[in-house]
Amino acid sequence: MKTVKFHPAAEAEMLEAATYYELQQTDLGRRFLASTQDAVNRITLNPNLYPTIELDVRRCLLRTFPFSVLFRELPGRIVVMAVMHLHRDPDYWKNR
């Protein structure tokens, strides 16, 4: 199985979203992190299942939250480029 590495900005935005959700409702932040982990698990099982959105970057939608995990598959690893809210500017992450 491939290892997963988060770009520092992707990890920061994931934690920021979890904090926001936790402030909205107790345990919602934990559920967001669990949903993100579920997406990462699905990606590691079959990264080619997800559509390419830009060159070699693919997108996996979270099941419960309006977010997607943008990732690159590299030899031996998966690099998560963004944990992106679906209503945000879709190009903000491209300089990573």
The first five atom37 places (N, CA, C, CB, O) and aatype in JSON, in Angstrom:
{
  "aatype": [12, 11, 16, 19, 11, 13, 8, 14, 0, 0, 6, 0, 6, 12, 10, 6, 0, 0, 16, 18, 18, 6, 10, 5, 5, 16, 3, 10, 7, 1, 1, 13, 10, 0, 15, 16, 5, 3, 0, 19, 2, 1, 9, 16, 10, 2, 14, 2, 10, 18, 14, 16, 9, 6, 10, 3, 19, 1, 1, 4, 10, 10, 1, 16, 13, 14, 13, 15, 19, 10, 13, 1, 6, 10, 14, 7, 1, 9, 19, 19, 12, 0, 19, 12, 8, 10, 8, 1, 3, 14, 3, 18, 17, 11, 2, 1],
  "atom_mask": [
    [1, 1, 1, 1, 1],
    [1, 1, 1, 1, 1],
    [1, 1, 1, 1, 1],
    [1, 1, 1, 1, 1],
    [1, 1, 1, 1, 1],
    [1, 1, 1, 1, 1],
    [1, 1, 1, 1, 1],
    [1, 1, 1, 1, 1],
    [1, 1, 1, 1, 1],
    [1, 1, 1, 1, 1],
    [1, 1, 1, 1, 1],
    [1, 1, 1, 1, 1],
    [1, 1, 1, 1, 1],
    [1, 1, 1, 1, 1],
    [1, 1, 1, 1, 1],
    [1, 1, 1, 1, 1],
    [1, 1, 1, 1, 1],
    [1, 1, 1, 1, 1],
    [1, 1, 1, 1, 1],
    [1, 1, 1, 1, 1],
    [1, 1, 1, 1, 1],
    [1, 1, 1, 1, 1],
    [1, 1, 1, 1, 1],
    [1, 1, 1, 1, 1],
    [1, 1, 1, 1, 1],
    [1, 1, 1, 1, 1],
    [1, 1, 1, 1, 1],
    [1, 1, 1, 1, 1],
    [1, 1, 1, 0, 1],
    [1, 1, 1, 1, 1],
    [1, 1, 1, 1, 1],
    [1, 1, 1, 1, 1],
    [1, 1, 1, 1, 1],
    [1, 1, 1, 1, 1],
    [1, 1, 1, 1, 1],
    [1, 1, 1, 1, 1],
    [1, 1, 1, 1, 1],
    [1, 1, 1, 1, 1],
    [1, 1, 1, 1, 1],
    [1, 1, 1, 1, 1],
    [1, 1, 1, 1, 1],
    [1, 1, 1, 1, 1],
    [1, 1, 1, 1, 1],
    [1, 1, 1, 1, 1],
    [1, 1, 1, 1, 1],
    [1, 1, 1, 1, 1],
    [1, 1, 1, 1, 1],
    [1, 1, 1, 1, 1],
    [1, 1, 1, 1, 1],
    [1, 1, 1, 1, 1],
    [1, 1, 1, 1, 1],
    [1, 1, 1, 1, 1],
    [1, 1, 1, 1, 1],
    [1, 1, 1, 1, 1],
    [1, 1, 1, 1, 1],
    [1, 1, 1, 1, 1],
    [1, 1, 1, 1, 1],
    [1, 1, 1, 1, 1],
    [1, 1, 1, 1, 1],
    [1, 1, 1, 1, 1],
    [1, 1, 1, 1, 1],
    [1, 1, 1, 1, 1],
    [1, 1, 1, 1, 1],
    [1, 1, 1, 1, 1],
    [1, 1, 1, 1, 1],
    [1, 1, 1, 1, 1],
    [1, 1, 1, 1, 1],
    [1, 1, 1, 1, 1],
    [1, 1, 1, 1, 1],
    [1, 1, 1, 1, 1],
    [1, 1, 1, 1, 1],
    [1, 1, 1, 1, 1],
    [1, 1, 1, 1, 1],
    [1, 1, 1, 1, 1],
    [1, 1, 1, 1, 1],
    [1, 1, 1, 0, 1],
    [1, 1, 1, 1, 1],
    [1, 1, 1, 1, 1],
    [1, 1, 1, 1, 1],
    [1, 1, 1, 1, 1],
    [1, 1, 1, 1, 1],
    [1, 1, 1, 1, 1],
    [1, 1, 1, 1, 1],
    [1, 1, 1, 1, 1],
    [1, 1, 1, 1, 1],
    [1, 1, 1, 1, 1],
    [1, 1, 1, 1, 1],
    [1, 1, 1, 1, 1],
    [1, 1, 1, 1, 1],
    [1, 1, 1, 1, 1],
    [1, 1, 1, 1, 1],
    [1, 1, 1, 1, 1],
    [1, 1, 1, 1, 1],
    [1, 1, 1, 1, 1],
    [1, 1, 1, 1, 1],
    [1, 1, 1, 1, 1]
  ],
  "atom_positions": [
    [[0.85, -1.19, 0.0], [0.0, 0.0, 0.0], [0.89, 1.24, 0.0], [-0.96, 0.0, 1.23], [1.93, 1.27, 0.65]],
    [[0.48, 2.25, -0.72], [1.25, 3.49, -0.82], [1.1, 4.33, 0.44], [0.82, 4.29, -2.05], [0.05, 4.33, 1.09]],
    [[2.16, 5.05, 0.78], [2.08, 5.98, 1.9], [1.4, 7.26, 1.44], [3.5, 6.29, 2.48], [1.39, 7.58, 0.25]],
    [[0.83, 7.97, 2.39], [0.11, 9.22, 2.09], [0.82, 10.35, 2.81], [-1.4, 9.14, 2.52], [1.11, 10.27, 4.0]],
    [[1.1, 11.41, 2.07], [1.72, 12.6, 2.64], [0.85, 13.79, 2.28], [3.19, 12.79, 2.1], [0.42, 13.95, 1.14]],
    [[0.58, 14.63, 3.28], [-0.22, 15.84, 3.06], [0.71, 17.02, 2.8], [-1.13, 16.13, 4.28], [1.7, 17.21, 3.51]],
    [[0.4, 17.8, 1.78], [1.07, 19.08, 1.61], [0.76, 19.89, 2.87], [0.6, 19.84, 0.27], [-0.36, 19.82, 3.36]],
    [[1.71, 20.65, 3.41], [1.45, 21.4, 4.65], [0.2, 22.29, 4.58], [2.64, 22.25, 4.99], [-0.53, 22.4, 5.56]],
    [[-0.04, 22.91, 3.44], [-1.23, 23.76, 3.31], [-2.51, 22.93, 3.31], [-1.15, 24.6, 2.01], [-3.54, 23.37, 3.82]],
    [[-2.45, 21.72, 2.74], [-3.62, 20.84, 2.73], [-3.95, 20.37, 4.15], [-3.37, 19.61, 1.81], [-5.11, 20.32, 4.53]],
    [[-2.92, 20.04, 4.91], [-3.13, 19.63, 6.3], [-3.71, 20.78, 7.11], [-1.82, 19.14, 6.94], [-4.61, 20.58, 7.93]],
    [[-3.2, 21.99, 6.88], [-3.69, 23.16, 7.62], [-5.15, 23.44, 7.3], [-2.83, 24.39, 7.29], [-5.94, 23.74, 8.2]],
    [[-5.53, 23.35, 6.02], [-6.93, 23.63, 5.68], [-7.86, 22.54, 6.19], [-7.09, 23.79, 4.18], [-9.02, 22.82, 6.51]],
    [[-7.39, 21.31, 6.25], [-8.2, 20.22, 6.81], [-8.46, 20.48, 8.3], [-7.5, 18.85, 6.61], [-9.59, 20.35, 8.77]],
    [[-7.41, 20.84, 9.04], [-7.56, 21.1, 10.47], [-8.39, 22.35, 10.73], [-6.19, 21.25, 11.13], [-9.15, 22.4, 11.7]],
    [[-8.25, 23.35, 9.87], [-9.06, 24.57, 10.01], [-10.54, 24.26, 9.8], [-8.59, 25.64, 8.99], [-11.39, 24.76, 10.54]],
    [[-10.85, 23.43, 8.82], [-12.24, 23.04, 8.58], [-12.79, 22.23, 9.74], [-12.37, 22.25, 7.27], [-13.93, 22.41, 10.15]],
    [[-11.97, 21.32, 10.28], [-12.4, 20.5, 11.42], [-12.69, 21.39, 12.63], [-11.32, 19.45, 11.79], [-13.67, 21.17, 13.34]],
    [[-11.86, 22.38, 12.85], [-12.08, 23.31, 13.96], [-13.37, 24.08, 13.76], [-10.9, 24.29, 14.11], [-14.16, 24.25, 14.7]],
    [[-13.6, 24.55, 12.55], [-14.84, 25.28, 12.24], [-16.06, 24.4, 12.52], [-14.84, 25.75, 10.75], [-17.0, 24.83, 13.18]],
    [[-16.04, 23.17, 12.01], [-17.18, 22.28, 12.21], [-17.38, 21.95, 13.69], [-16.99, 20.99, 11.41], [-18.52, 21.84, 14.16]],
    [[-16.31, 21.79, 14.42], [-16.42, 21.48, 15.85], [-17.06, 22.64, 16.61], [-15.03, 21.17, 16.45], [-17.8, 22.42, 17.57]],
    [[-16.79, 23.86, 16.19], [-17.41, 25.04, 16.82], [-18.89, 25.14, 16.5], [-16.69, 26.32, 16.38], [-19.66, 25.74, 17.25]],
    [[-19.29, 24.54, 15.38], [-20.7, 24.57, 14.99], [-21.52, 23.56, 15.79], [-20.84, 24.29, 13.5], [-22.65, 23.83, 16.17]],
    [[-20.93, 22.4, 16.02], [-21.63, 21.33, 16.73], [-20.61, 20.35, 17.32], [-22.63, 20.59, 15.78], [-19.66, 19.96, 16.65]],
    [[-20.83, 19.96, 18.55], [-19.93, 19.01, 19.21], [-19.83, 17.73, 18.39], [-20.42, 18.7, 20.64], [-20.84, 17.18, 17.96]],
    [[-18.62, 17.26, 18.18], [-18.3, 16.03, 17.46], [-18.35, 16.16, 15.94], [-19.24, 14.96, 17.89], [-17.97, 15.22, 15.24]],
    [[-18.81, 17.29, 15.41], [-18.88, 17.44, 13.96], [-17.48, 17.55, 13.35], [-19.72, 18.69, 13.59], [-17.25, 17.06, 12.24]],
    [[-16.55, 18.17, 14.06], [-15.18, 18.24, 13.59], [-14.54, 16.86, 13.5], [0.0, 0.0, 0.0], [-13.82, 16.56, 12.55]],
    [[-14.8, 16.04, 14.49], [-14.29, 14.67, 14.48], [-14.88, 13.89, 13.31], [-14.6, 13.95, 15.82], [-14.19, 13.12, 12.65]],
    [[-16.17, 14.1, 13.04], [-16.82, 13.42, 11.92], [-16.23, 13.89, 10.58], [-18.33, 13.67, 11.95], [-16.09, 13.09, 9.65]],
    [[-15.89, 15.17, 10.5], [-15.25, 15.68, 9.29], [-13.9, 14.99, 9.08], [-15.07, 17.22, 9.37], [-13.59, 14.56, 7.97]],
    [[-13.1, 14.89, 10.13], [-11.79, 14.23, 10.02], [-11.95, 12.75, 9.65], [-11.01, 14.37, 11.33], [-11.16, 12.21, 8.88]],
    [[-12.96, 12.1, 10.2], [-13.22, 10.7, 9.88], [-13.62, 10.55, 8.4], [-14.32, 10.12, 10.79], [-13.22, 9.6, 7.74]],
    [[-14.42, 11.49, 7.91], [-14.82, 11.46, 6.51], [-13.63, 11.7, 5.59], [-15.91, 12.52, 6.25], [-13.52, 11.09, 4.53]],
    [[-12.74, 12.59, 6.0], [-11.52, 12.83, 5.23], [-10.65, 11.59, 5.22], [-10.74, 14.03, 5.81], [-10.1, 11.23, 4.18]],
    [[-10.5, 10.93, 6.37], [-9.71, 9.7, 6.44], [-10.32, 8.61, 5.58], [-9.6, 9.22, 7.9], [-9.59, 7.84, 4.94]],
    [[-11.64, 8.53, 5.55], [-12.31, 7.56, 4.68], [-11.95, 7.81, 3.22], [-13.85, 7.63, 4.88], [-11.68, 6.87, 2.47]],
    [[-11.95, 9.08, 2.8], [-11.58, 9.42, 1.42], [-10.14, 9.02, 1.14], [-11.77, 10.93, 1.16], [-9.84, 8.46, 0.08]],
    [[-9.24, 9.3, 2.07], [-7.83, 8.93, 1.89], [-7.7, 7.4, 1.8], [-6.96, 9.48, 3.08], [-6.92, 6.9, 0.98]],
    [[-8.43, 6.68, 2.6], [-8.4, 5.21, 2.54], [-8.87, 4.71, 1.18], [-9.27, 4.59, 3.65], [-8.28, 3.8, 0.61]],
    [[-9.94, 5.31, 0.66], [-10.45, 4.93, -0.67], [-9.42, 5.24, -1.76], [-11.77, 5.66, -0.97], [-9.25, 4.47, -2.7]],
    [[-8.74, 6.37, -1.61], [-7.72, 6.77, -2.59], [-6.59, 5.75, -2.6], [-7.17, 8.18, -2.26], [-6.14, 5.34, -3.67]],
    [[-6.12, 5.34, -1.43], [-4.98, 4.41, -1.38], [-5.35, 3.04, -1.96], [-4.49, 4.24, 0.05], [-4.48, 2.35, -2.5]],
    [[-6.61, 2.66, -1.85], [-7.03, 1.37, -2.41], [-7.03, 1.37, -3.93], [-8.42, 1.01, -1.9], [-6.62, 0.39, -4.55]],
    [[-7.48, 2.48, -4.53], [-7.55, 2.54, -5.99], [-7.5, 3.99, -6.46], [-8.84, 1.85, -6.5], [-8.55, 4.57, -6.77]],
    [[-6.32, 4.6, -6.51], [-6.22, 6.01, -6.89], [-6.71, 6.31, -8.3], [-4.8, 6.45, -6.76], [-7.17, 7.42, -8.57]],
    [[-6.61, 5.34, -9.2], [-7.04, 5.58, -10.59], [-8.55, 5.6, -10.77], [-6.46, 4.53, -11.48], [-9.04, 5.89, -11.86]],
    [[-9.28, 5.31, -9.72], [-10.73, 5.34, -9.76], [-11.27, 6.77, -9.87], [-11.31, 4.65, -8.52], [-12.4, 6.98, -10.32]],
    [[-10.48, 7.74, -9.47], [-10.94, 9.13, -9.35], [-10.55, 9.95, -10.56], [-10.39, 9.78, -8.08], [-9.47, 9.75, -11.13]],
    [[-11.42, 10.88, -10.97], [-11.17, 11.64, -12.2], [-10.0, 12.61, -12.07], [-12.42, 12.4, -12.59], [-9.75, 13.19, -11.01]],
    [[-9.31, 12.76, -13.16], [-8.23, 13.74, -13.24], [-8.86, 15.11, -13.5], [-7.2, 13.37, -14.35], [-9.7, 15.26, -14.39]],
    [[-8.44, 16.1, -12.72], [-9.01, 17.43, -12.9], [-8.0, 18.43, -13.45], [-9.55, 17.94, -11.58], [-8.38, 19.47, -13.99]],
    [[-6.72, 18.12, -13.32], [-5.67, 19.03, -13.8], [-4.38, 18.23, -13.93], [-5.49, 20.25, -12.83], [-3.83, 17.77, -12.93]],
    [[-3.89, 18.07, -15.15], [-2.66, 17.31, -15.42], [-2.67, 15.98, -14.69], [-1.43, 18.13, -15.01], [-3.35, 15.05, -15.13]],
    [[-1.93, 15.84, -13.59], [-1.86, 14.57, -12.86], [-2.57, 14.63, -11.51], [-0.41, 14.18, -12.66], [-2.35, 13.76, -10.66]],
    [[-3.4, 15.64, -11.29], [-4.12, 15.79, -10.02], [-5.52, 15.2, -10.16], [-4.2, 17.3, -9.6], [-6.24, 15.49, -11.12]],
    [[-5.88, 14.38, -9.19], [-7.2, 13.72, -9.18], [-8.02, 14.23, -8.01], [-7.05, 12.18, -9.11], [-7.49, 14.83, -7.07]],
    [[-9.34, 13.99, -8.07], [-10.25, 14.49, -7.04], [-11.12, 13.36, -6.51], [-11.13, 15.62, -7.59], [-11.72, 12.6, -7.26]],
    [[-11.16, 13.29, -5.18], [-12.04, 12.34, -4.49], [-12.98, 13.15, -3.59], [-11.2, 11.29, -3.65], [-12.53, 13.89, -2.72]],
    [[-14.27, 12.99, -3.81], [-15.26, 13.71, -3.01], [-15.47, 13.04, -1.65], [-16.6, 13.8, -3.76], [-15.51, 11.82, -1.55]],
    [[-15.6, 13.87, -0.61], [-15.99, 13.34, 0.69], [-17.45, 12.96, 0.6], [-15.73, 14.38, 1.84], [-18.21, 13.55, -0.17]],
    [[-17.86, 11.98, 1.38], [-19.23, 11.48, 1.28], [-20.26, 12.34, 2.02], [-19.29, 10.08, 1.81], [-21.41, 12.42, 1.59]],
    [[-19.87, 12.99, 3.1], [-20.84, 13.68, 3.93], [-20.7, 15.19, 3.93], [-20.74, 13.2, 5.33], [-21.65, 15.9, 4.24]],
    [[-19.53, 15.7, 3.58], [-19.24, 17.12, 3.66], [-18.95, 17.67, 2.26], [-18.05, 17.38, 4.61], [-18.52, 16.93, 1.38]],
    [[-19.18, 18.97, 2.06], [-18.94, 19.56, 0.73], [-17.46, 19.85, 0.49], [-19.75, 20.85, 0.58], [-17.08, 21.0, 0.25]],
    [[-16.64, 18.83, 0.55], [-15.2, 18.93, 0.37], [-14.72, 17.84, -0.57], [-14.48, 18.84, 1.73], [-15.39, 16.83, -0.76]],
    [[-13.56, 18.07, -1.14], [-12.9, 17.03, -1.92], [-11.43, 16.99, -1.55], [-13.08, 17.28, -3.44], [-10.85, 17.97, -1.09]],
    [[-10.84, 15.82, -1.76], [-9.41, 15.64, -1.55], [-8.77, 15.64, -2.92], [-9.09, 14.31, -0.75], [-9.08, 14.79, -3.76]],
    [[-7.87, 16.59, -3.16], [-7.12, 16.65, -4.41], [-5.76, 16.02, -4.16], [-6.98, 18.13, -4.93], [-5.08, 16.36, -3.19]],
    [[-5.36, 15.1, -5.03], [-4.14, 14.35, -4.78], [-3.39, 14.02, -6.06], [-4.45, 13.07, -4.02], [-3.95, 14.02, -7.16]],
    [[-2.12, 13.74, -5.87], [-1.26, 13.25, -6.95], [-0.77, 11.86, -6.56], [-0.05, 14.22, -7.22], [-0.44, 11.61, -5.4]],
    [[-0.72, 10.97, -7.52], [-0.14, 9.66, -7.3], [1.29, 9.7, -7.83], [-0.98, 8.52, -7.99], [1.51, 9.94, -9.02]],
    [[2.24, 9.46, -6.96], [3.66, 9.41, -7.31], [4.17, 8.01, -7.02], [4.47, 10.49, -6.53], [3.51, 7.25, -6.31]],
    [[5.32, 7.65, -7.55], [5.84, 6.31, -7.27], [5.96, 6.04, -5.76], [7.21, 6.13, -7.94], [6.73, 6.69, -5.06]],
    [[5.2, 5.07, -5.29], [5.27, 4.67, -3.89], [4.51, 5.52, -2.9], [0.0, 0.0, 0.0], [4.5, 5.22, -1.71]],
    [[3.87, 6.6, -3.37], [3.16, 7.45, -2.41], [2.05, 8.25, -3.08], [4.14, 8.4, -1.73], [2.0, 8.41, -4.3]],
    [[1.17, 8.74, -2.23], [0.09, 9.64, -2.62], [0.37, 10.96, -1.92], [-1.34, 9.06, -2.24], [0.64, 10.98, -0.72]],
    [[0.3, 12.06, -2.66], [0.49, 13.38, -2.06], [-0.84, 14.12, -2.14], [1.63, 14.18, -2.78], [-1.35, 14.37, -3.22]],
    [[-1.39, 14.47, -0.97], [-2.63, 15.23, -0.9], [-2.27, 16.7, -1.07], [-3.4, 14.98, 0.45], [-1.55, 17.28, -0.26]],
    [[-2.78, 17.3, -2.14], [-2.47, 18.68, -2.47], [-3.42, 19.67, -1.81], [-2.5, 18.87, -3.97], [-3.03, 20.8, -1.51]],
    [[-4.66, 19.25, -1.58], [-5.65, 20.15, -0.99], [-6.8, 19.34, -0.4], [-6.18, 21.16, -2.03], [-7.12, 18.25, -0.89]],
    [[-7.4, 19.88, 0.65], [-8.67, 19.4, 1.17], [-9.59, 20.59, 0.96], [-8.6, 18.92, 2.72], [-9.69, 21.48, 1.8]],
    [[-10.26, 20.59, -0.19], [-10.88, 21.78, -0.74], [-12.4, 21.82, -0.53], [-10.58, 21.89, -2.2], [-13.1, 20.85, -0.82]],
    [[-12.88, 22.95, -0.03], [-14.32, 23.17, 0.05], [-14.82, 23.35, -1.38], [-14.67, 24.42, 0.94], [-14.2, 24.06, -2.17]],
    [[-15.92, 22.72, -1.72], [-16.41, 22.71, -3.09], [-16.95, 24.06, -3.57], [-17.46, 21.68, -3.23], [-17.18, 24.24, -4.76]],
    [[-17.17, 25.0, -2.65], [-17.68, 26.31, -3.05], [-16.58, 27.36, -3.08], [-18.79, 26.76, -2.1], [-16.85, 28.55, -3.21]],
    [[-15.34, 26.91, -2.95], [-14.2, 27.82, -2.97], [-13.67, 27.93, -4.4], [-13.08, 27.32, -2.01], [-13.97, 27.09, -5.25]],
    [[-12.89, 28.97, -4.66], [-12.26, 29.13, -5.97], [-11.54, 27.83, -6.33], [-11.26, 30.33, -5.96], [-10.65, 27.41, -5.6]],
    [[-11.91, 27.18, -7.42], [-11.34, 25.87, -7.72], [-9.86, 25.88, -8.1], [-12.11, 25.26, -8.82], [-9.25, 24.82, -8.18]],
    [[-9.29, 27.03, -8.33], [-7.89, 27.1, -8.76], [-6.93, 27.56, -7.67], [-7.77, 28.02, -9.93], [-5.73, 27.7, -7.94]],
    [[-7.4, 27.78, -6.45], [-6.56, 28.38, -5.41], [-5.35, 27.53, -5.05], [-7.38, 28.61, -4.16], [-4.33, 28.07, -4.62]],
    [[-5.42, 26.24, -5.22], [-4.38, 25.32, -4.77], [-3.27, 25.11, -5.81], [-5.0, 24.0, -4.43], [-2.27, 24.46, -5.5]],
    [[-3.41, 25.63, -7.0], [-2.51, 25.27, -8.1], [-1.06, 25.69, -7.91], [-3.02, 25.87, -9.35], [-0.19, 25.17, -8.61]],
    [[-0.77, 26.59, -7.02], [0.62, 26.99, -6.83], [1.36, 26.09, -5.83], [0.68, 28.42, -6.36], [2.49, 26.39, -5.44]],
    [[0.74, 25.0, -5.43], [1.37, 24.09, -4.45], [2.28, 23.09, -5.14], [0.3, 23.34, -3.63], [2.89, 22.25, -4.48]]
  ]
}
